[in-house]
Amino acid sequence: MKRAGFRGITIKVNRTSIKKLIISCVLGVISLFILISLLTSIGQARGVTSDNIHEWSVGLIGEQLLQVMGMENSHFTEMLPEGKKQLQLAPLAFHVMTSLNPEDPRSFLGRELPGFTFFDSKIYIAGEGTDYTTLSHESSPPIDVQLAERDAKEESLEKVIQLEKEAEEAKRKQMESEQTTGEKNVVYLINTHDTESFLPELTSEEAFNKKVNITQTSEKLKQELEKHGIGTVREERSVQESLHQKGWNYNRSYEAARIFLEEAVAGPEEFELFFDLHRDSAGRDNTAVTINGVEYARVWFIVGGNNPNSDTNAKMAKDMHELLEKKYPGLSRGVRIKEGAKTNGVFNQDLSPQMMLVEVGGVENTLEETYRAAEALADVISEYYWNQQEEE
């Protein structure tokens, strides 16, 4: 302790008090920064909006959300697995406010390393040659590129016309099949990104086209399923056209597709299996395989990890992956689960426990290669479906 005198006044200075004052100031500054960060995270809005809540909650896994809801209604906690550890509020609050998960170092690196954020997804089952270095990421294309019509090759347009001619024959074979659903349609096909195309079919350097695209692969899958006796409907309305008409950006594609899917789920058809077909952005090294001397486009099964049906969706994907591996070794790239704040994480799979997103081929595959993949997919989907019918 020191004494200081000034005009007859004595002041006692305690070193311990000085240290406490400094620590208090430092903590005060840190608290101020945290408060500013929280206010900034809310944005310019004066209050908490539904968009804020959505942004914060999208990073939660299903079990965490159930535990939070269970604080108000204990009924929700009854759906949790037995022995599930109690929710820790402090780590949860930190994760929601910062999108950082102390148990996952990728959440710290994703913001700093370009292109690292899509590693939020995880490989549930790895097919041949599949690892984290072969994952792909595709940026949103400009609207004029998405809806391009002039860049398709003439022979590619002829393939589209020929496929349309084969539709009636496929329907006839469905009715003649030994196993058939008859007039009942049980499979629904949609293409959320319906302008995704294939470079070998185009004269442009952008793999998007309004006329020649992944919808032909879906049409081929429809026809092949019908040959196996499976009544199938392909959504012929364009999701991207609907998106454009609404003035929505490309990132809202799944929201636009959801309108069609909800109609299908609630409609009179009573669909049992739903498939959303896409084209991957990866190169041919990862998306093509030769089986018995024939070139196929490889397929990816994608599961949204942030939806309540993720477990059943994942089982469906696993079963189909195994069937493909048994009949067409190397055709499946595996099963990928996408979840977290930086991805959709749902892909409308919350609408049905048997809804699957399937990537068929990549930008360097041909339509013929995707058609062969569609034939293989129809083979295993029909086996999967008829096995389910026998179990019931």
Secondary structure, DSSP 8 states (H G I E B T S, - for coil): -EEEEETTEEEEE-HHHHHHHHHHHHHHHHHHHHHHHHHHHH-S-SS--HHHHHHHHTTS-HHHHHHHHHTT-GGGGGGS-TT-----HHHHHHHHHH---TT-THHHHTTTSTT-GGGGSEEEEE-TT-SGGG--------HHHHT--TTB-HHHHHHHHHHHHTHHHHHHHHHHSSS--TT-EEEEEE-TTTTB--GGGBSSSS-B-SSSSHHHHHHHHHHHHHHTT-EEEE--S-HHHHHHHHT--GGGHHHHHHHHHHHHHHSTT---EEEEEE-----HHHHEEEETTEEEE-EEEEEETTSTTHHHHHHHHHHHHHHHHHHSTT-EEEEEEE-STTS-S-TTGGG-TTEEEEEE--TT--HHHHHHHHHHHHHHHHHHHHHHHHH-
